[in-house]
Amino acid sequence: MLTPVDIDCPYCGERIEILLDTSAGDQNYIEDCQVCCRPITVHVSIDDEGEAQAWVSGENEA
């Protein structure tokens, strides 16, 4: 199931919408910003109730 989530790009600061695949469980992946095209690392965690939490970081951030 794809869940839309709004995030702020860590490079340009623009708010963009990404789709999280919550059926895949916890994950980390790279997605390019739709505005500045820089690579954003997306971190997804699924809690015990199936709710997705997402946070993003830039290429050189932890």
N, CA, C and O atoms as a Tripos MOL2 file, in Angstrom:
@<TRIPOS>MOLECULE
protein
  248   247    62     0     0
PROTEIN
NO_CHARGES

@<TRIPOS>ATOM
      1 N           0.8390   -1.1750    0.0000 N.3       1 MET1
      2 CA          0.0000    0.0000    0.0000 C.3       1 MET1
      3 C           0.8860    1.2410    0.0000 C.2       1 MET1
      4 O           1.8250    1.3370    0.7900 O.2       1 MET1
      5 N           0.5920    2.1750   -0.8720 N.am      2 LEU2
      6 CA          1.3660    3.4080   -0.9530 C.3       2 LEU2
      7 C           0.6880    4.4990   -0.1280 C.2       2 LEU2
      8 O          -0.5090    4.7520   -0.2610 O.2       2 LEU2
      9 N           1.4860    5.1380    0.7270 N.am      3 THR3
     10 CA          0.9860    6.1890    1.6110 C.3       3 THR3
     11 C           1.6760    7.4990    1.2640 C.2       3 THR3
     12 O           2.9040    7.5660    1.3260 O.2       3 THR3
     13 N           0.9300    8.5540    0.8970 N.am      4 PRO4
     14 CA          1.5690    9.8420    0.6030 C.3       4 PRO4
     15 C           2.0100   10.5330    1.8890 C.2       4 PRO4
     16 O           1.2880   10.5420    2.8850 O.2       4 PRO4
     17 N           3.2160   11.1160    1.8470 N.am      5 VAL5
     18 CA          3.7810   11.8330    2.9890 C.3       5 VAL5
     19 C           4.4470   13.0950    2.4580 C.2       5 VAL5
     20 O           5.1520   13.0530    1.4500 O.2       5 VAL5
     21 N           4.2250   14.2200    3.1390 N.am      6 ASP6
     22 CA          4.9010   15.4670    2.7930 C.3       6 ASP6
     23 C           6.1860   15.5640    3.5950 C.2       6 ASP6
     24 O           6.1960   15.3410    4.8050 O.2       6 ASP6
     25 N           7.2700   15.8990    2.9060 N.am      7 ILE7
     26 CA          8.5740   16.0880    3.5550 C.3       7 ILE7
     27 C           9.1710   17.4110    3.0850 C.2       7 ILE7
     28 O           8.7370   17.9750    2.0810 O.2       7 ILE7
     29 N          10.1640   17.8970    3.8150 N.am      8 ASP8
     30 CA         10.9230   19.0760    3.3990 C.3       8 ASP8
     31 C          12.2760   18.6000    2.8930 C.2       8 ASP8
     32 O          12.9760   17.8620    3.5860 O.2       8 ASP8
     33 N          12.6450   19.0180    1.6930 N.am      9 CYS9
     34 CA         13.9380   18.6420    1.1370 C.3       9 CYS9
     35 C          15.0460   19.2060    2.0280 C.2       9 CYS9
     36 O          15.0170   20.3900    2.3610 O.2       9 CYS9
     37 N          16.0280   18.3740    2.4220 N.am     10 PRO10
     38 CA         17.1160   18.8720    3.2710 C.3      10 PRO10
     39 C          18.0770   19.8090    2.5260 C.2      10 PRO10
     40 O          18.9350   20.4320    3.1530 O.2      10 PRO10
     41 N          17.9440   19.9150    1.2090 N.am     11 TYR11
     42 CA         18.8250   20.7810    0.4180 C.3      11 TYR11
     43 C          18.1650   22.1220    0.0980 C.2      11 TYR11
     44 O          18.6840   23.1770    0.4630 O.2      11 TYR11
     45 N          17.0170   22.0780   -0.5880 N.am     12 CYS12
     46 CA         16.3950   23.3260   -1.0440 C.3      12 CYS12
     47 C          15.2770   23.7960   -0.1200 C.2      12 CYS12
     48 O          14.8130   24.9290   -0.2450 O.2      12 CYS12
     49 N          14.8330   22.9370    0.8140 N.am     13 GLY13
     50 CA         13.8180   23.3220    1.7770 C.3      13 GLY13
     51 C          12.3900   23.2620    1.2570 C.2      13 GLY13
     52 O          11.4520   23.5320    2.0060 O.2      13 GLY13
     53 N          12.2100   22.9150   -0.0050 N.am     14 GLU14
     54 CA         10.8560   22.8360   -0.5640 C.3      14 GLU14
     55 C          10.1010   21.6520    0.0200 C.2      14 GLU14
     56 O          10.6840   20.6000    0.2780 O.2      14 GLU14
     57 N           8.8000   21.8290    0.2270 N.am     15 ARG15
     58 CA          7.9370   20.7380    0.6950 C.3      15 ARG15
     59 C           7.5080   19.9470   -0.5300 C.2      15 ARG15
     60 O           6.9550   20.5000   -1.4810 O.2      15 ARG15
     61 N           7.7740   18.6290   -0.4930 N.am     16 ILE16
     62 CA          7.4050   17.7510   -1.5900 C.3      16 ILE16
     63 C           6.6510   16.5490   -1.0340 C.2      16 ILE16
     64 O           6.7470   16.2300    0.1510 O.2      16 ILE16
     65 N           5.9070   15.8980   -1.9030 N.am     17 GLU17
     66 CA          5.1750   14.6970   -1.4980 C.3      17 GLU17
     67 C           5.8950   13.4740   -2.0400 C.2      17 GLU17
     68 O           6.2600   13.4240   -3.2140 O.2      17 GLU17
     69 N           6.0950   12.4870   -1.1730 N.am     18 ILE18
     70 CA          6.6550   11.2060   -1.5950 C.3      18 ILE18
     71 C           5.6510   10.1140   -1.2330 C.2      18 ILE18
     72 O           4.7760   10.3190   -0.3910 O.2      18 ILE18
     73 N           5.7830    8.9680   -1.8670 N.am     19 LEU19
     74 CA          4.9140    7.8300   -1.5860 C.3      19 LEU19
     75 C           5.7140    6.7630   -0.8650 C.2      19 LEU19
     76 O           6.7620    6.3310   -1.3460 O.2      19 LEU19
     77 N           5.2200    6.3380    0.2880 N.am     20 LEU20
     78 CA          5.8780    5.2930    1.0670 C.3      20 LEU20
     79 C           5.1740    3.9670    0.8190 C.2      20 LEU20
     80 O           3.9460    3.8930    0.8620 O.2      20 LEU20
     81 N           5.9530    2.9200    0.5590 N.am     21 ASP21
     82 CA          5.4060    1.5710    0.4270 C.3      21 ASP21
     83 C           5.4300    0.9390    1.8090 C.2      21 ASP21
     84 O           6.4380    0.3590    2.2120 O.2      21 ASP21
     85 N           4.3240    1.0480    2.5340 N.am     22 THR22
     86 CA          4.2730    0.5660    3.9190 C.3      22 THR22
     87 C           4.2490   -0.9530    4.0140 C.2      22 THR22
     88 O           4.4490   -1.4990    5.0990 O.2      22 THR22
     89 N           4.0100   -1.6490    2.9040 N.am     23 SER23
     90 CA          4.0040   -3.1170    2.9300 C.3      23 SER23
     91 C           5.4190   -3.6870    2.9770 C.2      23 SER23
     92 O           5.5900   -4.8780    3.2380 O.2      23 SER23
     93 N           6.4310   -2.8610    2.7310 N.am     24 ALA24
     94 CA          7.8170   -3.3270    2.6840 C.3      24 ALA24
     95 C           8.5090   -3.2810    4.0440 C.2      24 ALA24
     96 O           9.6700   -3.6770    4.1440 O.2      24 ALA24
     97 N           7.8320   -2.8100    5.0940 N.am     25 GLY25
     98 CA          8.4470   -2.7420    6.4160 C.3      25 GLY25
     99 C           9.4540   -1.6130    6.5270 C.2      25 GLY25
    100 O           9.4610   -0.6930    5.7090 O.2      25 GLY25
    101 N          10.3160   -1.6860    7.5570 N.am     26 ASP26
    102 CA         11.3430   -0.6670    7.7560 C.3      26 ASP26
    103 C          12.2820   -0.6640    6.5610 C.2      26 ASP26
    104 O          12.6270   -1.7170    6.0250 O.2      26 ASP26
    105 N          12.6960    0.5430    6.1440 N.am     27 GLN27
    106 CA         13.5480    0.6390    4.9610 C.3      27 GLN27
    107 C          14.2850    1.9680    4.9060 C.2      27 GLN27
    108 O          13.8940    2.9390    5.5530 O.2      27 GLN27
    109 N          15.3390    1.9940    4.1350 N.am     28 ASN28
    110 CA         16.0930    3.2010    3.8050 C.3      28 ASN28
    111 C          16.3180    3.1650    2.3010 C.2      28 ASN28
    112 O          16.6960    2.1320    1.7480 O.2      28 ASN28
    113 N          16.0870    4.2880    1.6470 N.am     29 TYR29
    114 CA         16.3200    4.3410    0.2060 C.3      29 TYR29
    115 C          16.5860    5.7740   -0.2200 C.2      29 TYR29
    116 O          16.3680    6.7080    0.5510 O.2      29 TYR29
    117 N          17.0540    5.9430   -1.4400 N.am     30 ILE30
    118 CA         17.3760    7.2550   -1.9970 C.3      30 ILE30
    119 C          16.2750    7.6440   -2.9820 C.2      30 ILE30
    120 O          15.8670    6.8490   -3.8280 O.2      30 ILE30
    121 N          15.8080    8.8810   -2.8520 N.am     31 GLU31
    122 CA         14.8390    9.4290   -3.8010 C.3      31 GLU31
    123 C          15.2770   10.8470   -4.1330 C.2      31 GLU31
    124 O          15.6100   11.6160   -3.2320 O.2      31 GLU31
    125 N          15.2830   11.2040   -5.4110 N.am     32 ASP32
    126 CA         15.6850   12.5460   -5.8130 C.3      32 ASP32
    127 C          14.5860   13.5520   -5.5140 C.2      32 ASP32
    128 O          13.4020   13.2620   -5.6820 O.2      32 ASP32
    129 N          14.9890   14.7440   -5.0670 N.am     33 CYS33
    130 CA         14.0470   15.8290   -4.8380 C.3      33 CYS33
    131 C          13.4080   16.2030   -6.1710 C.2      33 CYS33
    132 O          14.0950   16.3040   -7.1880 O.2      33 CYS33
    133 N          12.1030   16.4060   -6.1660 N.am     34 GLN34
    134 CA         11.3750   16.7670   -7.3770 C.3      34 GLN34
    135 C          11.6510   18.2030   -7.8060 C.2      34 GLN34
    136 O          11.3360   18.5820   -8.9340 O.2      34 GLN34
    137 N          12.2390   19.0120   -6.9150 N.am     35 VAL35
    138 CA         12.5040   20.4120   -7.2250 C.3      35 VAL35
    139 C          13.9710   20.6220   -7.6160 C.2      35 VAL35
    140 O          14.2570   21.1490   -8.6910 O.2      35 VAL35
    141 N          14.9040   20.2070   -6.7380 N.am     36 CYS36
    142 CA         16.3210   20.4840   -6.9950 C.3      36 CYS36
    143 C          17.1100   19.2760   -7.5090 C.2      36 CYS36
    144 O          18.2860   19.4000   -7.8500 O.2      36 CYS36
    145 N          16.4660   18.1170   -7.5610 N.am     37 CYS37
    146 CA         17.0530   16.8750   -8.0960 C.3      37 CYS37
    147 C          18.2100   16.3080   -7.2790 C.2      37 CYS37
    148 O          18.9130   15.4230   -7.7660 O.2      37 CYS37
    149 N          18.4300   16.7840   -6.0620 N.am     38 ARG38
    150 CA         19.4880   16.2390   -5.2100 C.3      38 ARG38
    151 C          18.9960   14.9630   -4.5430 C.2      38 ARG38
    152 O          17.7940   14.8080   -4.3280 O.2      38 ARG38
    153 N          19.9110   14.0350   -4.2060 N.am     39 PRO39
    154 CA         19.5030   12.7530   -3.6190 C.3      39 PRO39
    155 C          19.1630   12.8780   -2.1300 C.2      39 PRO39
    156 O          19.9900   13.3080   -1.3250 O.2      39 PRO39
    157 N          17.9400   12.4960   -1.7840 N.am     40 ILE40
    158 CA         17.4520   12.5250   -0.4090 C.3      40 ILE40
    159 C          17.4280   11.0870    0.1010 C.2      40 ILE40
    160 O          16.9000   10.1970   -0.5670 O.2      40 ILE40
    161 N          17.9970   10.8610    1.2800 N.am     41 THR41
    162 CA         17.8900    9.5480    1.9030 C.3      41 THR41
    163 C          16.6060    9.5360    2.7200 C.2      41 THR41
    164 O          16.4160   10.3590    3.6150 O.2      41 THR41
    165 N          15.7280    8.5920    2.3990 N.am     42 VAL42
    166 CA         14.4480    8.4560    3.0860 C.3      42 VAL42
    167 C          14.5490    7.2740    4.0390 C.2      42 VAL42
    168 O          14.9240    6.1720    3.6390 O.2      42 VAL42
    169 N          14.2160    7.5110    5.2950 N.am     43 HIS43
    170 CA         14.2280    6.4820    6.3310 C.3      43 HIS43
    171 C          12.7730    6.2270    6.7230 C.2      43 HIS43
    172 O          12.0550    7.1610    7.0790 O.2      43 HIS43
    173 N          12.3400    4.9740    6.6590 N.am     44 VAL44
    174 CA         10.9480    4.6260    6.9750 C.3      44 VAL44
    175 C          10.9500    3.5850    8.0880 C.2      44 VAL44
    176 O          11.6890    2.6020    8.0390 O.2      44 VAL44
    177 N          10.1190    3.8180    9.0810 N.am     45 SER45
    178 CA          9.9480    2.8830   10.1810 C.3      45 SER45
    179 C           8.4520    2.6160   10.3340 C.2      45 SER45
    180 O           7.6490    3.5480   10.3470 O.2      45 SER45
    181 N           8.0860    1.3530   10.4490 N.am     46 ILE46
    182 CA          6.6940    0.9690   10.6320 C.3      46 ILE46
    183 C           6.5130    0.5240   12.0840 C.2      46 ILE46
    184 O           7.2230   -0.3630   12.5590 O.2      46 ILE46
    185 N           5.5520    1.1470   12.7910 N.am     47 ASP47
    186 CA          5.3450    0.7800   14.1960 C.3      47 ASP47
    187 C           4.4790   -0.4830   14.3090 C.2      47 ASP47
    188 O           4.0670   -1.0530   13.2980 O.2      47 ASP47
    189 N           4.2130   -0.9060   15.5320 N.am     48 ASP48
    190 CA          3.4660   -2.1430   15.7890 C.3      48 ASP48
    191 C           2.0350   -2.1060   15.2510 C.2      48 ASP48
    192 O           1.4320   -3.1510   15.0090 O.2      48 ASP48
    193 N           1.4970   -0.9030   15.0660 N.am     49 GLU49
    194 CA          0.1290   -0.7600   14.5690 C.3      49 GLU49
    195 C           0.0820   -0.5550   13.0570 C.2      49 GLU49
    196 O          -0.9910   -0.3410   12.4930 O.2      49 GLU49
    197 N           1.2450   -0.6200   12.3960 N.am     50 GLY50
    198 CA          1.2990   -0.4770   10.9480 C.3      50 GLY50
    199 C           1.3950    0.9440   10.4530 C.2      50 GLY50
    200 O           1.3160    1.1860    9.2490 O.2      50 GLY50
    201 N           1.5650    1.9020   11.3700 N.am     51 GLU51
    202 CA          1.6990    3.3020   10.9840 C.3      51 GLU51
    203 C           3.1350    3.5960   10.5650 C.2      51 GLU51
    204 O           4.0790    3.1630   11.2260 O.2      51 GLU51
    205 N           3.2990    4.3260    9.4760 N.am     52 ALA52
    206 CA          4.6240    4.6450    8.9610 C.3      52 ALA52
    207 C           5.1180    5.9730    9.5310 C.2      52 ALA52
    208 O           4.3670    6.9440    9.6130 O.2      52 ALA52
    209 N           6.3740    6.0010    9.9170 N.am     53 GLN53
    210 CA          7.0760    7.2180   10.3100 C.3      53 GLN53
    211 C           8.2030    7.3980    9.2890 C.2      53 GLN53
    212 O           8.9250    6.4480    8.9870 O.2      53 GLN53
    213 N           8.3490    8.5920    8.7690 N.am     54 ALA54
    214 CA          9.4000    8.8370    7.7770 C.3      54 ALA54
    215 C          10.1800   10.0780    8.1580 C.2      54 ALA54
    216 O           9.6160   11.0620    8.6380 O.2      54 ALA54
    217 N          11.4780   10.0200    7.9390 N.am     55 TRP55
    218 CA         12.3270   11.1930    8.0940 C.3      55 TRP55
    219 C          13.3630   11.1350    6.9920 C.2      55 TRP55
    220 O          13.6610   10.0710    6.4500 O.2      55 TRP55
    221 N          13.9020   12.2870    6.6720 N.am     56 VAL56
    222 CA         14.8260   12.3830    5.5400 C.3      56 VAL56
    223 C          16.1290   13.0190    5.9810 C.2      56 VAL56
    224 O          16.1880   13.7340    6.9820 O.2      56 VAL56
    225 N          17.1710   12.7440    5.2140 N.am     57 SER57
    226 CA         18.4630   13.3680    5.4610 C.3      57 SER57
    227 C          19.1640   13.5830    4.1280 C.2      57 SER57
    228 O          18.8490   12.9480    3.1210 O.2      57 SER57
    229 N          20.1150   14.4870    4.1560 N.am     58 GLY58
    230 CA         20.9260   14.7290    2.9770 C.3      58 GLY58
    231 C          22.0020   13.6730    2.8290 C.2      58 GLY58
    232 O          22.1700   12.8140    3.6940 O.2      58 GLY58
    233 N          22.7100   13.7430    1.7510 N.am     59 GLU59
    234 CA         23.7160   12.7380    1.3980 C.3      59 GLU59
    235 C          24.8020   12.5690    2.4540 C.2      59 GLU59
    236 O          25.2460   11.4470    2.6970 O.2      59 GLU59
    237 N          25.2350   13.6480    3.0820 N.am     60 ASN60
    238 CA         26.3360   13.5780    4.0450 C.3      60 ASN60
    239 C          25.8800   13.6710    5.4890 C.2      60 ASN60
    240 O          26.6950   13.9080    6.3810 O.2      60 ASN60
    241 N          24.6020   13.4900    5.7300 N.am     61 GLU61
    242 CA         24.0550   13.5410    7.0900 C.3      61 GLU61
    243 C          23.8110   12.1280    7.5900 C.2      61 GLU61
    244 O          23.6840   11.1910    6.8020 O.2      61 GLU61
    245 N          23.7480   11.9830    8.8970 N.am     62 ALA62
    246 CA         23.4660   10.6590    9.4840 C.3      62 ALA62
    247 C          21.9990   10.3540    9.4890 C.2      62 ALA62
    248 O          21.5920    9.2860    9.9460 O.2      62 ALA62
@<TRIPOS>BOND
     1     1     2 1
     2     2     3 1
     3     3     4 2
     4     3     5 am
     5     5     6 1
     6     6     7 1
     7     7     8 2
     8     7     9 am
     9     9    10 1
    10    10    11 1
    11    11    12 2
    12    11    13 am
    13    13    14 1
    14    14    15 1
    15    15    16 2
    16    15    17 am
    17    17    18 1
    18    18    19 1
    19    19    20 2
    20    19    21 am
    21    21    22 1
    22    22    23 1
    23    23    24 2
    24    23    25 am
    25    25    26 1
    26    26    27 1
    27    27    28 2
    28    27    29 am
    29    29    30 1
    30    30    31 1
    31    31    32 2
    32    31    33 am
    33    33    34 1
    34    34    35 1
    35    35    36 2
    36    35    37 am
    37    37    38 1
    38    38    39 1
    39    39    40 2
    40    39    41 am
    41    41    42 1
    42    42    43 1
    43    43    44 2
    44    43    45 am
    45    45    46 1
    46    46    47 1
    47    47    48 2
    48    47    49 am
    49    49    50 1
    50    50    51 1
    51    51    52 2
    52    51    53 am
    53    53    54 1
    54    54    55 1
    55    55    56 2
    56    55    57 am
    57    57    58 1
    58    58    59 1
    59    59    60 2
    60    59    61 am
    61    61    62 1
    62    62    63 1
    63    63    64 2
    64    63    65 am
    65    65    66 1
    66    66    67 1
    67    67    68 2
    68    67    69 am
    69    69    70 1
    70    70    71 1
    71    71    72 2
    72    71    73 am
    73    73    74 1
    74    74    75 1
    75    75    76 2
    76    75    77 am
    77    77    78 1
    78    78    79 1
    79    79    80 2
    80    79    81 am
    81    81    82 1
    82    82    83 1
    83    83    84 2
    84    83    85 am
    85    85    86 1
    86    86    87 1
    87    87    88 2
    88    87    89 am
    89    89    90 1
    90    90    91 1
    91    91    92 2
    92    91    93 am
    93    93    94 1
    94    94    95 1
    95    95    96 2
    96    95    97 am
    97    97    98 1
    98    98    99 1
    99    99   100 2
   100    99   101 am
   101   101   102 1
   102   102   103 1
   103   103   104 2
   104   103   105 am
   105   105   106 1
   106   106   107 1
   107   107   108 2
   108   107   109 am
   109   109   110 1
   110   110   111 1
   111   111   112 2
   112   111   113 am
   113   113   114 1
   114   114   115 1
   115   115   116 2
   116   115   117 am
   117   117   118 1
   118   118   119 1
   119   119   120 2
   120   119   121 am
   121   121   122 1
   122   122   123 1
   123   123   124 2
   124   123   125 am
   125   125   126 1
   126   126   127 1
   127   127   128 2
   128   127   129 am
   129   129   130 1
   130   130   131 1
   131   131   132 2
   132   131   133 am
   133   133   134 1
   134   134   135 1
   135   135   136 2
   136   135   137 am
   137   137   138 1
   138   138   139 1
   139   139   140 2
   140   139   141 am
   141   141   142 1
   142   142   143 1
   143   143   144 2
   144   143   145 am
   145   145   146 1
   146   146   147 1
   147   147   148 2
   148   147   149 am
   149   149   150 1
   150   150   151 1
   151   151   152 2
   152   151   153 am
   153   153   154 1
   154   154   155 1
   155   155   156 2
   156   155   157 am
   157   157   158 1
   158   158   159 1
   159   159   160 2
   160   159   161 am
   161   161   162 1
   162   162   163 1
   163   163   164 2
   164   163   165 am
   165   165   166 1
   166   166   167 1
   167   167   168 2
   168   167   169 am
   169   169   170 1
   170   170   171 1
   171   171   172 2
   172   171   173 am
   173   173   174 1
   174   174   175 1
   175   175   176 2
   176   175   177 am
   177   177   178 1
   178   178   179 1
   179   179   180 2
   180   179   181 am
   181   181   182 1
   182   182   183 1
   183   183   184 2
   184   183   185 am
   185   185   186 1
   186   186   187 1
   187   187   188 2
   188   187   189 am
   189   189   190 1
   190   190   191 1
   191   191   192 2
   192   191   193 am
   193   193   194 1
   194   194   195 1
   195   195   196 2
   196   195   197 am
   197   197   198 1
   198   198   199 1
   199   199   200 2
   200   199   201 am
   201   201   202 1
   202   202   203 1
   203   203   204 2
   204   203   205 am
   205   205   206 1
   206   206   207 1
   207   207   208 2
   208   207   209 am
   209   209   210 1
   210   210   211 1
   211   211   212 2
   212   211   213 am
   213   213   214 1
   214   214   215 1
   215   215   216 2
   216   215   217 am
   217   217   218 1
   218   218   219 1
   219   219   220 2
   220   219   221 am
   221   221   222 1
   222   222   223 1
   223   223   224 2
   224   223   225 am
   225   225   226 1
   226   226   227 1
   227   227   228 2
   228   227   229 am
   229   229   230 1
   230   230   231 1
   231   231   232 2
   232   231   233 am
   233   233   234 1
   234   234   235 1
   235   235   236 2
   236   235   237 am
   237   237   238 1
   238   238   239 1
   239   239   240 2
   240   239   241 am
   241   241   242 1
   242   242   243 1
   243   243   244 2
   244   243   245 am
   245   245   246 1
   246   246   247 1
   247   247   248 2
@<TRIPOS>SUBSTRUCTURE
     1 MET1         2 RESIDUE 1 A MET
     2 LEU2         6 RESIDUE 1 A LEU
     3 THR3        10 RESIDUE 1 A THR
     4 PRO4        14 RESIDUE 1 A PRO
     5 VAL5        18 RESIDUE 1 A VAL
     6 ASP6        22 RESIDUE 1 A ASP
     7 ILE7        26 RESIDUE 1 A ILE
     8 ASP8        30 RESIDUE 1 A ASP
     9 CYS9        34 RESIDUE 1 A CYS
    10 PRO10       38 RESIDUE 1 A PRO
    11 TYR11       42 RESIDUE 1 A TYR
    12 CYS12       46 RESIDUE 1 A CYS
    13 GLY13       50 RESIDUE 1 A GLY
    14 GLU14       54 RESIDUE 1 A GLU
    15 ARG15       58 RESIDUE 1 A ARG
    16 ILE16       62 RESIDUE 1 A ILE
    17 GLU17       66 RESIDUE 1 A GLU
    18 ILE18       70 RESIDUE 1 A ILE
    19 LEU19       74 RESIDUE 1 A LEU
    20 LEU20       78 RESIDUE 1 A LEU
    21 ASP21       82 RESIDUE 1 A ASP
    22 THR22       86 RESIDUE 1 A THR
    23 SER23       90 RESIDUE 1 A SER
    24 ALA24       94 RESIDUE 1 A ALA
    25 GLY25       98 RESIDUE 1 A GLY
    26 ASP26      102 RESIDUE 1 A ASP
    27 GLN27      106 RESIDUE 1 A GLN
    28 ASN28      110 RESIDUE 1 A ASN
    29 TYR29      114 RESIDUE 1 A TYR
    30 ILE30      118 RESIDUE 1 A ILE
    31 GLU31      122 RESIDUE 1 A GLU
    32 ASP32      126 RESIDUE 1 A ASP
    33 CYS33      130 RESIDUE 1 A CYS
    34 GLN34      134 RESIDUE 1 A GLN
    35 VAL35      138 RESIDUE 1 A VAL
    36 CYS36      142 RESIDUE 1 A CYS
    37 CYS37      146 RESIDUE 1 A CYS
    38 ARG38      150 RESIDUE 1 A ARG
    39 PRO39      154 RESIDUE 1 A PRO
    40 ILE40      158 RESIDUE 1 A ILE
    41 THR41      162 RESIDUE 1 A THR
    42 VAL42      166 RESIDUE 1 A VAL
    43 HIS43      170 RESIDUE 1 A HIS
    44 VAL44      174 RESIDUE 1 A VAL
    45 SER45      178 RESIDUE 1 A SER
    46 ILE46      182 RESIDUE 1 A ILE
    47 ASP47      186 RESIDUE 1 A ASP
    48 ASP48      190 RESIDUE 1 A ASP
    49 GLU49      194 RESIDUE 1 A GLU
    50 GLY50      198 RESIDUE 1 A GLY
    51 GLU51      202 RESIDUE 1 A GLU
    52 ALA52      206 RESIDUE 1 A ALA
    53 GLN53      210 RESIDUE 1 A GLN
    54 ALA54      214 RESIDUE 1 A ALA
    55 TRP55      218 RESIDUE 1 A TRP
    56 VAL56      222 RESIDUE 1 A VAL
    57 SER57      226 RESIDUE 1 A SER
    58 GLY58      230 RESIDUE 1 A GLY
    59 GLU59      234 RESIDUE 1 A GLU
    60 ASN60      238 RESIDUE 1 A ASN
    61 GLU61      242 RESIDUE 1 A GLU
    62 ALA62      246 RESIDUE 1 A ALA
